């Protein structure tokens, strides 16, 4: 009796067999033929080994993200996603079947059922349709803020000194006017005396930072920095056994691309600092989809890139998986790319010499395969198809699979601004973050010091005489009775001196 042999598609799929829970990506395609029984899966336990979803515009990346997020939610895993175009809002409603979707379900062996998911809509600042979210300047830290402001290495170092001085003197930098007040003071004669022995802030560098802050405010940054600050625990929620999908919108990405991508990095740093060590889990606590990743890495300083690499390496120990989403794998630095265990590569274009170089570099990052000519395959993929390799349950790369991807079960369209706005207003998060809080911070404390100082102390005198006769700014602020009262009430939340972790973000 002849020995039964398996087909090439089944040989490939054998590398994706998993004993535990898994997310179904789709089915294997070989020589243009799809085998519905040859399944491509990502073990749920491997999602905290991170991943990449890449491909040219119009190749189906957004639908891939929607399908992955839906299955993760079904598995009880919360998801955070950037919804730049509003396309992902359809996850809040069940999908609608049609002939095209039915054919896709048949090809992928999917018992497709229309499904809606629990979604919370957030917006960066107050100008969007979702619940407004904010971060304080103090929490954001000097490295991330430098990226937002477009500062060079020297200016970033100066900003770090400014944060250090404010931290050690217990001056909360909650919004941009707080930072502006501190910078203005540190360039004055008395401010220079306060910095004696630890450096100084030159007028030219201060001017650059202040102008960058003004530009940021003009683009809406003043609506984002402030309180109440988003608590990352609100991203890790479940309802009726499903993980809540958090969709984060930026109303005007073109005006503030660096702010958007850097805010996502701040969220990751906050998750790292807030979550306890988890070790290897059967399922991640949270999966974070980092869309438009090229915005994060473009023009980034060496220190910034090193912090990203460190974050990606360390955060999986907290049970968080990160998927970067971009057009080209070359948008992601090699040191970060090497940390991404799952690769879902949609079609690439090769119209220019640079495109061809990117294509060749992409091919070299995949394991060898006898079943596909990868350069040809990557330019021949249809919409909703991808070249895939992931990590098996043992942590080894799976065979390369040309994959026809499953269709999302939720609505593959926007639900519209009014529906998003209505859902946001009825959310319990709206009660926490809907209104702006402007408590007393550096700006008010410094203004009070000026108002409380005796008139003769406010008069201009030679610098040497002032330094001898007057206490430093910090001494005057800390000696003020109203300020002492403020710090007694704020001590449990902020403390006298702030310690910082990844990206110089505040450790709570």
C-alpha positions as CSV (number, residue, x, y, z in Angstrom):
1,X,0.0,0.0,0.0
2,X,1.5,3.4,-1.1
3,X,2.5,5.7,1.8
4,X,0.2,8.7,1.9
5,X,2.1,12.0,1.6
6,X,0.9,15.4,2.7
7,X,0.6,18.4,0.4
8,X,3.0,21.3,0.5
9,X,0.3,23.4,2.2
10,X,-0.2,20.7,4.9
11,X,3.6,20.5,5.4
12,X,3.7,24.2,6.1
13,X,0.6,24.2,8.3
14,X,2.2,21.4,10.4
15,X,4.6,24.0,11.7
16,X,1.7,26.0,13.1
17,X,0.0,23.2,15.0
18,X,-0.5,24.3,18.6
19,X,-1.7,22.5,21.7
20,X,-2.9,25.6,23.5
21,X,-5.1,28.5,22.7
22,X,-4.3,30.2,19.4
23,X,-5.4,33.1,17.2
24,X,-6.4,32.0,13.7
25,X,-4.7,34.0,10.9
26,X,-6.0,32.2,7.9
27,X,-5.0,29.3,5.6
28,X,-2.0,28.4,3.5
29,X,-1.8,29.2,-0.2
30,X,0.6,27.3,-2.5
31,X,0.8,27.8,-6.3
32,X,-2.3,29.9,-6.2
33,X,-4.3,27.2,-4.5
34,X,-5.7,27.7,-1.0
35,X,-6.2,24.7,1.4
36,X,-8.9,25.5,4.0
37,X,-7.6,22.7,6.2
38,X,-4.0,24.1,6.3
39,X,-4.4,26.6,9.2
40,X,-2.0,29.3,10.1
41,X,-2.1,30.2,13.8
42,X,-0.3,32.4,16.4
43,X,-0.2,30.7,19.9
44,X,-1.8,33.0,22.4
45,X,1.1,32.5,24.7
46,X,3.4,34.0,22.0
47,X,1.7,37.3,21.7
48,X,3.9,38.9,24.3
49,X,6.9,38.1,22.0
50,X,5.6,41.0,19.9
51,X,5.1,41.3,16.1
52,X,5.0,43.3,12.9
53,X,2.2,44.0,10.5
54,X,3.5,45.7,7.4
55,X,2.5,46.4,3.8
56,X,1.7,49.0,1.2
57,X,-1.4,51.2,1.4
58,X,-4.5,49.3,0.3
59,X,-3.2,45.8,0.9
60,X,-5.4,45.0,3.9
61,X,-3.4,45.9,7.0
62,X,-6.3,47.6,8.8
63,X,-8.5,44.6,8.3
64,X,-5.8,42.3,9.6
65,X,-5.5,44.4,12.7
66,X,-9.3,44.4,13.1
67,X,-9.4,40.6,12.8
68,X,-6.6,40.1,15.3
69,X,-8.1,42.5,17.8
70,X,-11.5,40.8,17.5
71,X,-10.1,37.3,18.2
72,X,-8.0,38.6,21.1
73,X,-11.1,40.3,22.6
74,X,-13.0,37.0,22.2
75,X,-10.1,35.3,24.1
76,X,-10.5,37.8,27.0
77,X,-7.4,39.8,26.1
78,X,-7.8,43.7,26.2
79,X,-6.4,45.5,23.1
80,X,-5.2,49.1,22.5
81,X,-5.2,50.4,18.9
82,X,-4.6,53.7,17.2
83,X,-7.6,54.5,15.0
84,X,-6.1,57.1,12.8
85,X,-8.7,57.1,10.0
86,X,-11.7,56.1,12.1
87,X,-12.0,52.8,10.2
88,X,-11.7,50.6,13.2
89,X,-14.7,52.0,15.0
90,X,-16.8,49.3,13.2
91,X,-15.5,46.9,15.8
92,X,-18.3,48.2,18.1
93,X,-20.9,46.7,15.7
94,X,-21.5,43.2,14.2
95,X,-20.3,42.7,10.6
96,X,-22.6,42.3,7.6
97,X,-22.3,39.2,5.4
98,X,-22.1,39.5,1.6
99,X,-20.9,37.2,-1.2
100,X,-17.3,38.3,-1.0
101,X,-17.2,37.7,2.7
102,X,-18.8,34.3,2.3
103,X,-16.2,33.2,-0.2
104,X,-13.4,34.4,2.1
105,X,-14.9,32.4,5.0
106,X,-15.0,29.3,2.8
107,X,-11.4,29.8,1.7
108,X,-10.2,30.2,5.3
109,X,-12.3,27.5,6.8
110,X,-14.0,30.0,9.1
111,X,-17.4,29.5,10.6
112,X,-17.9,33.3,10.3
113,X,-20.5,34.8,12.6
114,X,-21.3,38.6,12.9
115,X,-19.8,39.8,16.2
116,X,-19.6,43.1,18.0
117,X,-17.0,43.9,20.6
118,X,-16.8,46.1,23.7
119,X,-15.1,49.3,22.5
120,X,-14.0,52.4,24.4
121,X,-13.2,55.5,22.3
122,X,-10.5,57.8,23.5
123,X,-9.1,61.0,21.8
124,X,-5.8,62.7,22.3
125,X,-6.8,66.0,23.9
126,X,-10.2,67.7,23.8
127,X,-10.7,68.2,20.0
128,X,-11.8,64.7,19.1
129,X,-15.0,62.6,19.2
130,X,-13.8,60.2,22.0
131,X,-13.2,60.6,25.7
132,X,-10.3,63.1,26.0
133,X,-7.1,61.7,27.5
134,X,-4.2,63.7,28.8
135,X,-0.7,63.3,30.4
136,X,1.2,65.7,32.6
137,X,4.5,67.3,31.5
138,X,6.1,65.8,34.6
139,X,4.9,62.3,33.8
140,X,5.8,62.5,30.1
141,X,9.5,63.3,31.0
142,X,12.3,65.1,29.1
143,X,13.2,62.4,26.5
144,X,9.6,61.9,25.2
145,X,8.9,65.6,25.3
146,X,12.1,66.4,23.3
147,X,10.9,64.0,20.6
148,X,7.6,65.9,20.5
149,X,9.3,69.3,20.3
150,X,11.9,68.2,17.8
151,X,14.9,69.1,20.0
152,X,18.5,68.1,19.2
153,X,20.7,66.3,21.7
154,X,22.0,69.5,23.3
155,X,18.6,70.9,23.8
156,X,17.3,67.5,25.1
157,X,20.1,67.5,27.7
158,X,19.1,71.1,28.8
159,X,15.5,70.0,29.1
160,X,16.6,67.1,31.3
161,X,18.3,69.6,33.6
162,X,15.2,71.7,33.7
163,X,13.1,68.7,34.7
164,X,15.7,67.7,37.3
165,X,15.6,71.1,38.9
166,X,11.8,71.1,39.0
167,X,11.7,67.6,40.3
168,X,14.1,68.1,43.2
169,X,12.4,71.3,44.2
170,X,9.0,69.7,44.3
171,X,7.5,71.8,41.5
172,X,4.8,69.9,39.6
173,X,5.0,70.5,35.8
174,X,1.4,69.6,34.9
175,X,0.9,71.6,31.7
176,X,2.9,73.7,29.2
177,X,2.5,77.0,31.2
178,X,4.2,75.3,34.2
179,X,7.2,74.3,32.1
180,X,7.4,77.8,30.4
181,X,7.4,79.5,33.9
182,X,10.3,77.3,35.1
183,X,12.3,77.9,32.0
184,X,11.8,81.6,32.2
185,X,12.9,81.6,35.9
186,X,16.0,79.5,35.2
187,X,17.3,82.0,32.6
188,X,17.0,84.9,35.0
189,X,19.8,86.0,37.2
190,X,18.3,84.4,40.3
191,X,17.6,81.2,38.3
192,X,21.2,81.0,37.3
193,X,22.2,81.2,40.9
194,X,19.8,78.4,41.7
195,X,21.5,76.2,39.1
196,X,25.0,77.0,40.3
197,X,27.1,73.9,40.5
198,X,24.9,71.7,38.3
199,X,25.0,73.5,35.0
200,X,22.9,76.2,33.4
201,X,20.3,77.0,30.8
202,X,21.5,79.3,28.0
203,X,19.2,82.0,26.7
204,X,19.5,80.7,23.1
205,X,18.6,77.1,24.1
206,X,15.8,78.3,26.3
207,X,14.5,80.4,23.4
208,X,14.4,77.3,21.1
209,X,12.5,75.3,23.7
210,X,10.0,78.1,24.4
211,X,9.3,78.6,20.7
212,X,8.8,74.9,20.3
213,X,6.3,74.9,23.2
214,X,4.5,77.8,21.6
215,X,4.2,75.9,18.3
216,X,3.0,72.8,20.2
217,X,0.3,74.9,21.9
218,X,-0.8,76.4,18.6
219,X,-1.3,72.8,17.3
220,X,-3.4,71.9,20.3
221,X,-0.7,70.6,22.6
222,X,-2.1,72.7,25.4
223,X,-5.3,70.6,25.2
224,X,-3.4,67.4,25.7
225,X,-0.9,68.2,28.5
226,X,-2.7,68.5,31.9
227,X,-5.0,66.7,34.2
228,X,-6.8,64.4,34.8
229,X,-4.0,62.1,33.6
230,X,-5.0,58.8,32.0
231,X,-4.5,55.8,34.3
232,X,-3.2,52.9,32.3
233,X,-5.3,50.5,34.4
234,X,-8.3,51.8,32.4
235,X,-6.8,50.1,29.3
236,X,-6.8,46.6,30.9
237,X,-10.5,45.9,31.2
238,X,-12.9,43.0,30.4
239,X,-16.7,42.9,30.1
240,X,-18.8,39.7,29.8
241,X,-15.6,37.7,29.4
242,X,-14.3,39.7,26.4
243,X,-11.3,42.0,26.4
244,X,-12.2,45.7,26.0
245,X,-10.8,47.2,22.8
246,X,-9.5,50.7,23.3
247,X,-9.4,52.8,20.1
248,X,-7.3,56.0,20.4
249,X,-8.0,58.8,17.9
250,X,-6.1,61.9,17.0
251,X,-8.3,64.4,15.3
252,X,-5.6,66.1,13.3
253,X,-2.6,63.7,12.8
254,X,-0.9,65.8,10.2
255,X,-0.6,68.7,12.7
256,X,0.8,66.6,15.5
257,X,2.3,63.3,14.2
258,X,5.1,63.3,16.7
259,X,2.8,63.9,19.6
260,X,0.6,61.0,18.6
261,X,3.3,58.4,18.2
262,X,5.2,59.6,21.3
263,X,2.1,59.4,23.4
264,X,1.7,55.8,22.5
265,X,5.3,55.2,23.7
266,X,4.5,57.0,26.9
267,X,1.6,54.6,27.4
268,X,4.0,51.6,27.0
269,X,6.4,53.2,29.5
270,X,3.6,53.7,32.0
271,X,2.4,50.1,31.5
272,X,6.0,48.9,32.2
273,X,6.2,50.9,35.4
274,X,2.7,50.1,36.6
275,X,2.4,46.4,35.9
276,X,4.0,43.7,38.1
277,X,6.3,41.1,36.7
278,X,4.3,38.3,35.2
279,X,6.7,35.8,33.6
280,X,5.4,33.5,30.8
281,X,1.6,33.6,30.7
282,X,-0.8,31.4,28.8
283,X,-2.3,34.6,27.4
284,X,-1.1,38.3,27.5
285,X,-2.6,40.8,29.8
286,X,-2.8,43.3,27.0
287,X,-1.8,43.6,23.3
288,X,-0.8,47.0,22.0
289,X,-1.0,47.7,18.3
290,X,1.4,50.6,17.4
291,X,0.1,52.0,14.1
292,X,2.1,54.4,11.9
293,X,5.3,53.2,13.6
294,X,7.4,55.2,11.1
295,X,6.3,58.4,12.9
296,X,7.9,57.1,16.1
297,X,11.3,56.2,14.6
298,X,11.7,59.1,12.2
299,X,14.3,61.6,13.3
300,X,14.7,59.9,16.7
301,X,17.8,60.5,18.8
302,X,20.1,57.6,19.7
303,X,18.9,57.8,23.3
304,X,15.3,57.7,22.2
305,X,15.9,54.6,20.0
306,X,17.8,52.9,22.8
307,X,14.9,53.4,25.2
308,X,12.4,52.0,22.6
309,X,14.6,48.9,22.2
310,X,14.8,48.5,26.0
311,X,11.1,48.9,26.4
312,X,10.3,46.3,23.8
313,X,12.7,43.8,25.4
314,X,11.5,44.3,28.9
315,X,7.7,44.8,28.6
316,X,7.0,41.2,27.6
317,X,7.9,40.2,31.2
318,X,4.9,42.3,32.3
319,X,2.6,40.3,30.0
320,X,2.2,43.0,27.3
321,X,2.5,42.3,23.6
322,X,3.4,45.0,21.1
323,X,2.7,44.9,17.4
324,X,4.2,47.6,15.2
325,X,2.3,48.5,12.1
326,X,3.9,50.3,9.2
327,X,4.3,50.2,5.4
328,X,7.9,48.9,5.2
329,X,9.7,46.7,7.7
330,X,12.7,49.0,7.1
331,X,10.8,51.7,9.0
332,X,11.6,49.8,12.1
333,X,15.3,49.8,13.3
334,X,17.0,46.4,13.2
335,X,17.5,46.3,17.0
336,X,13.8,46.6,17.5
337,X,12.9,44.4,14.4
338,X,14.9,41.6,15.9
339,X,12.6,41.5,18.9
340,X,9.4,41.0,16.9
341,X,8.5,37.3,16.8
342,X,5.5,37.4,14.5
343,X,5.7,38.8,11.0
344,X,2.6,39.5,8.9
345,X,3.8,41.0,5.7
346,X,1.2,42.3,3.2
347,X,2.2,43.1,-0.4
348,X,5.1,45.4,-1.1
349,X,5.6,47.6,-4.1
350,X,8.9,47.7,-6.1
351,X,8.4,50.7,-8.4
352,X,11.7,52.5,-7.5
353,X,15.3,51.4,-6.8
354,X,14.6,52.2,-3.1
355,X,11.6,50.0,-3.2
356,X,13.6,47.2,-4.6
357,X,16.3,47.6,-1.9
358,X,13.5,47.5,0.8
359,X,12.1,44.4,-0.8
360,X,15.4,42.6,-0.9
361,X,16.1,43.5,2.8
362,X,12.7,42.2,3.8
363,X,13.3,38.9,2.1
364,X,16.5,38.4,4.0
365,X,14.7,38.7,7.3
366,X,12.6,35.5,6.6
367,X,13.6,31.9,7.2
368,X,14.5,30.0,4.0
369,X,11.6,28.4,2.2
370,X,11.5,25.8,-0.6
371,X,7.9,26.6,-1.4
372,X,8.1,30.3,-2.5
373,X,10.2,32.7,-4.4
374,X,9.8,35.4,-1.7
375,X,10.7,38.4,-3.8
376,X,8.1,37.4,-6.4
377,X,5.6,36.4,-3.7
378,X,5.8,39.7,-1.8
379,X,4.9,41.7,-4.9
380,X,2.2,39.3,-6.0
381,X,0.1,39.0,-2.8
382,X,-3.6,39.8,-3.2
383,X,-5.6,42.1,-0.9
384,X,-6.1,40.3,2.4
385,X,-3.1,38.0,1.8
386,X,0.3,38.1,3.6
387,X,3.6,36.3,4.0
388,X,3.6,35.0,7.6
389,X,6.0,33.5,10.1
390,X,5.5,33.5,13.8
391,X,6.9,31.8,16.9
392,X,5.7,28.3,17.8
393,X,4.9,27.4,21.3
394,X,8.5,26.3,21.7
395,X,9.7,29.7,20.6
396,X,11.1,28.6,17.2
397,X,10.2,30.3,14.0
398,X,7.4,28.6,12.0
399,X,7.7,27.9,8.2
400,X,7.0,30.8,5.9
401,X,3.4,30.7,4.8
402,X,1.6,32.6,2.0
403,X,-1.6,33.1,3.9
404,X,-5.1,34.1,2.9
405,X,-6.3,35.9,6.0
406,X,-9.6,35.6,7.8
407,X,-12.1,38.4,7.5
408,X,-13.0,40.4,10.6
409,X,-16.4,39.5,12.2
410,X,-17.2,43.1,13.1
411,X,-18.3,45.8,10.8
412,X,-15.6,46.7,8.3
413,X,-16.5,50.4,8.1
414,X,-16.7,53.4,10.4
415,X,-19.8,53.9,12.5
416,X,-19.6,57.6,12.1
417,X,-18.7,60.5,14.4
418,X,-22.1,60.9,16.0
419,X,-22.1,57.2,17.1
420,X,-18.6,57.5,18.4
421,X,-19.4,60.7,20.3
422,X,-22.5,59.1,21.8
423,X,-20.6,56.0,22.9
424,X,-17.9,58.1,24.4
425,X,-20.3,60.4,26.3
426,X,-22.1,57.3,27.8
427,X,-18.8,55.7,28.8
428,X,-17.8,55.5,32.5
429,X,-14.5,56.9,31.5
430,X,-16.1,60.2,30.5
431,X,-16.9,60.9,34.1
432,X,-13.2,60.5,35.0
433,X,-11.6,62.3,32.1
434,X,-14.3,64.4,30.4
435,X,-13.5,67.6,32.4
436,X,-10.2,69.5,32.7
437,X,-8.6,69.9,36.1
438,X,-6.2,72.8,36.7
439,X,-4.8,72.4,40.2
440,X,-2.1,74.5,41.7
441,X,1.3,73.7,40.2
442,X,4.6,75.3,39.2
443,X,3.1,78.3,37.4
444,X,0.9,79.2,40.3
445,X,3.5,78.6,43.0
446,X,6.0,80.8,41.2
447,X,3.5,83.5,40.7
448,X,2.6,83.4,44.4
449,X,6.3,83.7,45.3
450,X,6.6,86.8,43.2
451,X,3.5,88.3,44.7
452,X,4.5,87.5,48.3
453,X,8.1,88.8,48.0
454,X,8.7,92.2,49.7
455,X,8.8,95.1,47.2
456,X,12.4,95.8,48.0
457,X,13.4,92.2,47.2
458,X,11.7,92.6,43.8
459,X,13.8,95.6,42.9
460,X,16.8,95.1,40.7
461,X,20.1,95.1,42.5
462,X,23.6,93.9,41.5
463,X,23.6,90.1,41.1
464,X,26.3,89.6,43.8
465,X,24.4,91.5,46.4
466,X,21.1,89.7,45.7
467,X,22.8,86.3,45.9
468,X,24.3,87.2,49.2
469,X,21.2,88.8,50.8
470,X,18.3,86.8,49.3
471,X,17.5,83.2,49.7
472,X,17.4,81.1,46.5
473,X,14.1,80.7,44.6
474,X,13.8,77.2,45.9
475,X,14.3,78.4,49.5
476,X,11.7,81.1,49.1
477,X,9.1,78.8,47.5
478,X,9.6,76.0,50.1
479,X,9.5,78.6,52.9
480,X,6.1,80.0,51.8
481,X,3.3,78.9,54.2
482,X,0.8,78.4,51.4
483,X,3.3,76.3,49.5
484,X,4.0,74.2,52.5
485,X,0.3,73.5,52.8
486,X,0.2,72.5,49.1
487,X,3.0,70.1,49.5
488,X,1.6,68.5,52.5
489,X,-1.6,67.7,50.5
490,X,0.3,66.6,47.4
491,X,3.0,64.6,49.1
492,X,1.2,61.2,48.8
493,X,0.7,61.7,45.0
494,X,3.9,63.4,44.0
495,X,6.5,63.6,46.7
496,X,9.3,66.1,47.2
497,X,11.6,64.5,44.6
498,X,10.4,62.6,41.6
499,X,12.2,59.4,40.4
500,X,12.2,58.5,36.7
501,X,12.3,55.3,34.7
502,X,12.1,54.5,31.0
503,X,12.3,57.6,28.8
504,X,12.7,59.7,31.9
505,X,9.0,59.2,32.6
506,X,7.8,59.6,36.2
507,X,7.8,56.6,38.5
508,X,4.6,56.7,40.4
